[in-house]
Amino acid sequence: MNSGRPETMENLPALYTIFQGEVAMVTDYGAFIKIPGCRKQGLVHRTHMSSCRVDKPSEIVDVGDKVWVKLIGREMKNDRIKVSLSMKVVNQGTGKDLDPNNIIIEQEERRRRSFQDYTGQKITLEAVLNTTCKKCGCKGEEEKET
């Protein structure tokens, strides 16, 4: 299927463009959508299928379905183009943009980046359990010097 030519972004729609595509494949983590006018497919991750939690993408879409999507990301990775799409910011009945200023998309990207910066350091809780205050006799607190 690979013609030997390197992939380019020339035929892809512009970032934040809305278009209707056909579902080519459904996986556990999302659905691949055919992008009209080019041979490339984009991924709608299950977190971008609906504003509600989606555990099984196959319960939302089937192969051959026509869906409205917004192109929310495109990048070159290992000489391949990765295209990210979102269904939840587009009205599936009319194709109207539900996030015209891309605020929802930017907030999610910021949240995703903050999770990626997680260092894995353990947190030490300073709670004192099963103790009795020597001053008042209440359980679960410790006497503090004043």
C-alpha positions in Angstrom: 0.0 0.0 0.0 3.0 2.3 0.6 4.0 3.8 -2.7 7.6 4.4 -1.5 7.1 8.2 -1.4 7.4 9.9 1.9 4.1 11.2 3.3 3.4 14.9 3.2 0.9 17.2 4.8 0.0 18.9 1.5 -3.3 17.2 0.8 -4.5 17.3 4.4 -7.2 19.8 5.4 -6.0 22.8 7.5 -5.9 22.6 11.2 -9.4 23.0 12.9 -11.2 22.3 9.6 -14.5 20.4 9.9 -15.4 17.8 7.4 -17.5 14.6 7.0 -15.6 11.4 6.8 -16.3 7.7 6.7 -15.4 5.3 9.5 -12.7 2.9 8.1 -11.9 0.9 11.2 -13.0 0.7 14.8 -10.5 -0.3 17.6 -10.6 -0.5 21.4 -9.0 3.0 21.6 -11.0 4.9 18.9 -12.0 5.0 15.2 -10.0 5.7 12.1 -11.8 8.1 9.7 -11.1 8.4 5.9 -10.2 12.0 5.1 -11.9 13.1 1.9 -9.5 14.2 -0.9 -6.5 12.3 0.4 -5.5 8.7 1.1 -4.7 9.4 4.8 -6.9 8.4 7.7 -7.2 10.2 11.0 -7.8 8.8 14.5 -10.7 9.9 16.7 -9.5 8.7 20.1 -12.3 7.5 22.3 -11.9 10.5 24.6 -12.8 12.7 21.6 -15.9 10.8 20.5 -18.3 12.3 23.0 -18.4 14.6 25.9 -19.5 11.5 27.9 -17.1 8.7 28.8 -16.7 6.2 26.0 -15.5 2.7 27.0 -16.2 0.9 23.8 -15.9 3.0 20.5 -17.9 0.2 18.7 -21.0 1.3 20.7 -20.7 4.8 19.2 -19.7 4.1 15.5 -19.6 1.3 13.0 -17.4 0.8 9.9 -19.0 2.7 7.0 -20.7 5.4 9.2 -20.5 9.0 8.1 -19.4 11.3 10.9 -18.6 14.9 11.3 -15.0 15.6 12.6 -12.7 18.5 13.3 -9.0 18.1 12.6 -7.4 19.0 15.9 -3.8 17.8 15.4 -1.3 16.7 12.8 2.3 15.8 13.3 5.2 14.0 11.7 6.4 11.1 13.8 8.9 8.5 12.5 8.4 9.7 8.9 4.6 9.2 9.3 1.9 11.7 9.6 -0.4 11.3 12.6 -3.8 13.0 12.2 -5.9 13.6 15.3 -9.7 14.2 14.9 -12.5 15.1 17.3 -16.2 14.2 17.0 -17.3 15.8 20.3 -16.7 19.4 19.2 -18.9 19.0 16.1 -22.7 18.6 16.0 -23.2 15.2 14.4 -26.5 16.2 12.9 -25.5 19.5 11.2 -21.7 19.6 11.2 -21.8 22.8 13.2 -18.7 23.7 15.2 -19.5 23.4 18.9 -16.0 24.9 19.8 -15.4 27.7 17.3 -12.6 29.3 19.4 -11.0 25.9 20.1 -11.2 26.5 23.9 -12.2 22.9 24.8 -9.4 21.5 22.6 -6.8 23.8 24.2 -7.9 23.0 27.7 -7.7 19.3 27.1 -4.2 19.7 25.6 -3.1 21.7 28.6 -4.5 19.0 30.9 -2.8 16.2 28.9 0.5 18.0 29.1 0.3 18.5 32.8 -0.2 14.7 33.3 2.8 14.0 31.0 5.0 16.2 33.3 4.2 13.9 36.3 7.5 12.8 37.8 6.3 9.7 39.7 7.4 11.0 43.1 5.6 9.6 46.1 3.5 11.9 48.2 3.8 11.7 52.0 0.6 12.4 53.8 0.9 14.2 57.1 -2.3 12.8 58.5 -2.4 11.3 61.9 -4.8 8.4 62.3 -6.0 6.4 65.3 -4.6 9.0 67.8 -6.2 10.8 70.6 -5.6 14.4 71.5 -4.1 14.8 74.9 -5.8 18.1 75.5 -9.4 17.5 74.4 -9.6 13.7 74.1 -10.9 13.8 70.5 -9.9 10.9 68.2 -8.0 11.5 64.9 -6.1 14.7 65.9 -2.9 15.3 67.6 -2.1 17.9 70.3 -0.4 21.0 68.8 1.8 23.1 71.0 0.6 26.7 71.1 
